[in-house]
Amino acid sequence: MVGQSDETTKSSDARERLLTAAYQLFSQRGVQAVGIDAIIERSGVARQTMYRHFASKQELVLAFLERREELWTRDWLEAEVARRASGPGEQLLAIFDVFDEWFRLPDFEGCSFINVLLEHPNGEDPVHRAAAAYLAGIRQFLEDLARQGGIPDARGFAREWHILMKGSIVAAGEGDREAALRAKKIAGVFLEAATGTPGTGAPRRRPRKRPAASRASR
């Protein structure tokens, strides 16, 4: 029984090393540019062992996207927004304060979900569908905040707010480190129009916390 437990632990450790290596490489370089050999080399796991855990690169990419949703969306974005502001309107605006700090990191890597969609444009591709689903999960978070804030068309509002978020990420990728602050100005006007209350008051910034996504890529 002890030997069986040891084997289970080794197997779990190997899978985690593979996923950690894939996370680092896919986040930094994109999915298409990273081959299996690079992941094997960084993880230190044998090729045969890798294929026992992930039958194909596609399976590894899908696992990466799931981990990205856990670390980036849940553990970083949603958690930071909740930490910085209490009311739904303030939380919606706080997204851009969180983004502002993210955009200014020297290793800013952009949104992996957007990157994967661009790399896999076929809507029938399982990887494309997975990335789109994780982006939809972010919109659901926005919709929940909008509904809590009493915005009548919460779903439509969430889609429009998400466009501002994604646009600011792309602008930051172009080199505009002020993109989040520019988007926040637009968002404040938009929020005020949707709620009928002033929406430009920004929550105070708190000490900078690196995104979980960036910490995980170290």
C-alpha positions as CSV (number, residue, x, y, z in Angstrom):
1,M,0.0,0.0,0.0
2,V,2.9,2.4,0.8
3,G,4.4,1.7,-2.6
4,Q,1.0,2.4,-4.4
5,S,0.7,5.7,-2.5
6,D,4.2,6.7,-3.5
7,E,3.3,6.0,-7.2
8,T,0.1,8.1,-6.9
9,T,2.1,11.0,-5.4
10,K,4.7,10.8,-8.2
11,S,2.0,10.7,-10.8
12,S,0.3,13.7,-9.4
13,D,3.6,15.6,-9.1
14,A,4.5,14.8,-12.7
15,R,1.1,16.1,-13.9
16,E,1.5,19.3,-11.9
17,R,5.0,19.9,-13.2
18,L,3.7,19.5,-16.8
19,L,0.8,21.8,-16.2
20,T,3.0,24.4,-14.5
21,A,5.4,24.3,-17.4
22,A,2.6,24.6,-19.9
23,Y,1.1,27.4,-18.0
24,Q,4.3,29.4,-18.0
25,L,5.1,28.8,-21.6
26,F,1.5,29.2,-23.0
27,S,0.9,32.4,-21.0
28,Q,4.2,34.0,-22.1
29,R,4.5,32.8,-25.7
30,G,1.0,31.7,-26.8
31,V,-0.3,28.2,-27.6
32,Q,0.8,27.9,-31.2
33,A,4.4,28.9,-30.7
34,V,5.1,26.3,-27.9
35,G,5.7,22.7,-28.8
36,I,5.5,19.6,-26.7
37,D,9.3,19.4,-26.6
38,A,9.6,22.8,-24.8
39,I,7.1,21.7,-22.2
40,I,8.8,18.4,-21.6
41,E,12.2,20.2,-21.3
42,R,10.9,22.8,-18.8
43,S,8.9,20.3,-16.7
44,G,11.7,17.6,-16.6
45,V,9.1,14.9,-17.2
46,A,9.7,12.1,-19.6
47,R,7.7,12.1,-22.9
48,Q,6.1,8.8,-22.1
49,T,5.0,10.1,-18.7
50,M,3.5,13.2,-20.3
51,Y,1.4,11.2,-22.7
52,R,0.0,9.2,-19.8
53,H,-1.4,12.4,-18.4
54,F,-2.2,14.3,-21.5
55,A,-2.9,12.3,-24.6
56,S,-2.3,15.2,-26.9
57,K,-1.2,18.9,-26.9
58,Q,-4.9,19.8,-27.2
59,E,-5.6,18.1,-23.9
60,L,-2.8,20.1,-22.3
61,V,-4.1,23.4,-23.8
62,L,-7.5,22.7,-22.4
63,A,-6.0,22.0,-19.0
64,F,-4.0,25.2,-19.2
65,L,-7.2,27.2,-20.0
66,E,-8.9,25.6,-17.0
67,R,-6.0,26.6,-14.8
68,R,-5.9,30.1,-16.2
69,E,-9.6,30.5,-15.3
70,E,-8.8,29.4,-11.8
71,L,-5.7,31.6,-11.3
72,W,-6.5,34.6,-13.4
73,T,-10.3,35.0,-13.3
74,R,-11.2,33.7,-9.9
75,D,-8.1,34.0,-7.7
76,W,-6.9,37.3,-9.1
77,L,-9.4,39.4,-10.9
78,E,-12.6,38.6,-9.0
79,A,-10.7,38.4,-5.6
80,E,-8.9,41.8,-6.2
81,V,-12.1,43.5,-7.2
82,A,-13.9,42.3,-4.1
83,R,-10.9,43.4,-2.0
84,R,-10.8,46.9,-3.4
85,A,-14.5,47.8,-3.4
86,S,-17.8,46.8,-1.8
87,G,-20.7,48.1,-3.8
88,P,-21.4,46.6,-7.3
89,G,-20.8,49.9,-9.1
90,E,-17.5,50.5,-7.4
91,Q,-16.5,46.9,-8.1
92,L,-17.2,47.3,-11.8
93,L,-14.9,50.4,-11.9
94,A,-12.3,48.7,-9.7
95,I,-11.7,46.2,-12.5
96,F,-9.9,49.0,-14.4
97,D,-7.8,49.8,-11.3
98,V,-6.7,46.2,-11.2
99,F,-6.0,46.2,-14.9
100,D,-4.0,49.4,-14.6
101,E,-1.5,47.7,-12.3
102,W,-1.5,44.6,-14.4
103,F,-0.8,46.6,-17.6
104,R,2.2,48.2,-16.0
105,L,4.0,44.9,-15.1
106,P,7.1,44.4,-17.1
107,D,5.9,40.8,-17.9
108,F,2.4,41.8,-18.9
109,E,1.2,38.9,-21.0
110,G,-2.2,39.9,-22.2
111,C,-5.4,37.8,-22.0
112,S,-4.7,34.1,-22.8
113,F,-8.4,33.5,-23.6
114,I,-8.3,36.2,-26.3
115,N,-5.0,35.0,-27.6
116,V,-6.2,31.5,-27.9
117,L,-9.3,32.6,-29.8
118,L,-7.1,34.4,-32.3
119,E,-4.9,31.4,-32.6
120,H,-7.8,29.1,-33.1
121,P,-10.4,31.0,-35.1
122,N,-12.5,28.0,-36.0
123,G,-15.6,28.1,-33.8
124,E,-15.9,24.3,-33.8
125,D,-12.4,23.8,-32.4
126,P,-12.7,22.5,-28.8
127,V,-9.9,24.9,-27.8
128,H,-11.8,27.8,-29.3
129,R,-15.0,26.8,-27.6
130,A,-13.2,26.4,-24.2
131,A,-11.6,29.9,-24.4
132,A,-15.0,31.4,-25.4
133,A,-16.6,29.7,-22.5
134,Y,-14.1,31.1,-20.0
135,L,-14.7,34.6,-21.4
136,A,-18.4,34.0,-21.0
137,G,-17.7,33.2,-17.4
138,I,-16.2,36.7,-17.0
139,R,-19.3,38.2,-18.5
140,Q,-21.4,36.3,-16.0
141,F,-19.4,37.9,-13.2
142,L,-20.1,41.3,-14.7
143,E,-23.7,40.5,-15.2
144,D,-24.1,39.5,-11.6
145,L,-22.6,42.8,-10.5
146,A,-24.8,44.7,-12.9
147,R,-27.9,42.9,-11.5
148,Q,-26.9,43.7,-8.0
149,G,-26.5,47.3,-9.0
150,G,-30.1,47.4,-10.2
151,I,-29.2,47.8,-13.9
152,P,-32.3,46.7,-15.9
153,D,-30.6,45.0,-18.9
154,A,-27.8,43.4,-16.9
155,R,-26.9,41.0,-19.6
156,G,-26.5,43.6,-22.3
157,F,-24.6,45.9,-19.9
158,A,-22.2,43.0,-19.1
159,R,-21.5,42.5,-22.8
160,E,-20.8,46.2,-23.4
161,W,-18.6,46.4,-20.2
162,H,-16.7,43.4,-21.3
163,I,-15.9,45.1,-24.7
164,L,-14.3,47.9,-22.7
165,M,-12.2,45.4,-20.7
166,K,-11.1,43.5,-23.8
167,G,-10.4,46.6,-25.7
168,S,-8.2,48.0,-22.9
169,I,-6.2,44.7,-22.8
170,V,-5.6,44.9,-26.6
171,A,-4.5,48.5,-26.3
172,A,-2.1,47.7,-23.5
173,G,-0.7,45.0,-25.7
174,E,0.0,47.7,-28.3
175,G,2.0,49.5,-25.6
176,D,-0.5,51.9,-24.2
177,R,0.1,51.5,-20.5
178,E,-2.6,54.1,-19.8
179,A,-5.3,52.0,-21.5
180,A,-7.0,50.9,-18.3
181,L,-7.3,54.5,-17.1
182,R,-8.7,55.6,-20.5
183,A,-11.2,52.8,-20.4
184,K,-12.2,53.7,-16.9
185,K,-13.2,57.2,-17.9
186,I,-15.5,55.8,-20.6
187,A,-16.8,53.2,-18.1
188,G,-17.6,55.9,-15.5
189,V,-19.8,57.7,-18.0
190,F,-21.4,54.5,-19.2
191,L,-22.1,53.4,-15.6
192,E,-23.7,56.7,-14.7
193,A,-26.0,56.5,-17.8
194,A,-27.0,53.0,-16.9
195,T,-27.7,53.6,-13.2
196,G,-28.6,57.3,-13.1
197,T,-26.0,57.9,-10.4
198,P,-22.4,59.3,-10.6
199,G,-20.1,56.5,-11.6
200,T,-16.7,58.2,-11.9
201,G,-15.6,58.0,-8.3
202,A,-12.6,55.6,-8.2
203,P,-12.0,53.4,-5.2
204,R,-8.7,54.2,-3.5
205,R,-5.8,52.2,-4.7
206,R,-4.4,49.7,-2.3
207,P,-0.9,48.2,-2.2
208,R,-0.1,46.5,-5.4
209,K,-0.6,42.8,-5.7
210,R,0.8,40.9,-8.6
211,P,-1.7,38.9,-10.6
212,A,-1.9,35.2,-9.7
213,A,-1.3,34.5,-13.3
214,S,2.0,36.3,-13.3
215,R,3.1,34.8,-10.0
216,A,2.3,31.4,-11.3
217,S,4.5,31.9,-14.3
218,R,7.6,32.4,-12.2
